[in-house]
Structure formats: structure tokens, C-alpha cells
Amino acid sequence: MKNPIIARTLVAASMAMAMLSATVVFPAPAVASATVTIADVQRAMGQTSSMTADFTQRAANGGVAQGTMIMKRPGRIRFDYGDKASFLVVADGRTLSFVDYQVAQVSQWPVRSTPLGVLLDPEADLARVARVLPADKSPLPGQVAVLAQDPKRPDIGRITFFLKPDGAAPGGMRLTGWRVVDAQNNLTVVELANAKFNVPVADSGFRFRDPRKRASVPGRMR
């Protein structure tokens, strides 16, 4: 994949998703969807220290991208589009980076100053930005929907995450994906598959070759 636009969309989604990922990945144990609260989620978040999954992303322009996601709290996440991709998205614990090898550029933001910090910070105040939708309001029947929108950051847009009951997942719920609507009202859909929780994740997975310093192979880690 040579066009990084879809990855930039995922950066926006990633920044927004923190408000909700943290809110929905780890809901309270065995609670009916109609009774799940943000307080339940806040208490349950500590049950997961790492996560891996495959993702499929569908952009508003019809583009489709696939790859793998790894997460390790606190502060680290990576969306990898594969060895043949010319870009990736990664946070190393302090900085969120969008790396574009095609043009040898790296765009960066402090993790703490993005909504991504909510996903990666177990002490974040979820109640300020997120709420669980009533069961009859969920766009996906049978799944719990959580809506997040930071009133202080309208430029981020809004995001809705979806979860299904799963006794094998921390807190008894499995994150299945999310929908992001950006400030321009563009919709991006991300679906997750093959999720694994609390598995070993090496810190080296959150490093990347910096194209500004030397030639590198797209998507390769140091």
C-alpha cells in the first residue's frame, strides 16, 4: 500500500479511540449490557496489561487497509500495516508517531496531550468523555456500544466502540471494533479479529526506523 491517507485516518481514529478504547476494552465482569457503566469500566481496566489483534480499516473514500495492532500499558500502541507498507502508527510510551517512509517524514504528538492517553493511562477520567449507550441504541444488536466525544476537543470528532460478551476476555467482554466520525463528518470503520489479552509484548515492538536519519525498509522495526 503506497497511499498513506488511510493511515492518517487511522491516526485520527487512534487519537480519538483512546477516549473509548480504554472505555470499552475492559468492561466490568459479566455485567448485562444495559447495566454497564463507565465506573464499571474504570474499575475493570486494570485487568489488561497488553493486547494484540488483527485489524481491518475501511475509510470513507472506500479504501481498505489491514494490519496488526499491539498495545502495552502504560503508553504504548502500534498499528502496523506490514512490511510492504510505506507508513505506520506507533506510540513508544511518550510520543505518538505517524511515520511516512515514502516522503521520509515523521509527525509526532505527546501521548499525554492526545486522547490516546486515555486508553494507555489506567488513571484517566473516563466519565468526562465517554458514556455507555442504552442497549436499544446500539448500532450493532447484541453488542455493547460506548460513545466518546471530548467537549474540549471537537477537532477529534466522535467514536463509538463495540463489545461482545466473552468469558475468555478480561472483564468478560471482547472489543470487536469501532466507528469514528471526524470533524469533517467522515466515517471510518475498524474491525478487530483474533484478539489476545495479557500476552507477552516486547518493548522493541514500539520502536521504528526513523526515515529522517537514514534509509530504511518501510514498516521495519529497529
Secondary structure, DSSP 4 states (H G I P E B T S, - for coil): ---THHHHHHHHHHHHHHHHHHHHSS--TT--GGG--HHHHHHHGGG-SEEEEEEEEE-TTS-EEEEEEEEETTTEEEEE--TT-SEEEEEESSEEEEEETTTTEEEEEEGGGSTHHHHH-TT--GGGTEEEPPGGG-SSTTSEEEEE--TT-GGG-EEEEEEEE-TTSGGGEEEEEEEEE-TT--EEEEEEEEEEES----GGGG----TTTS---TT---
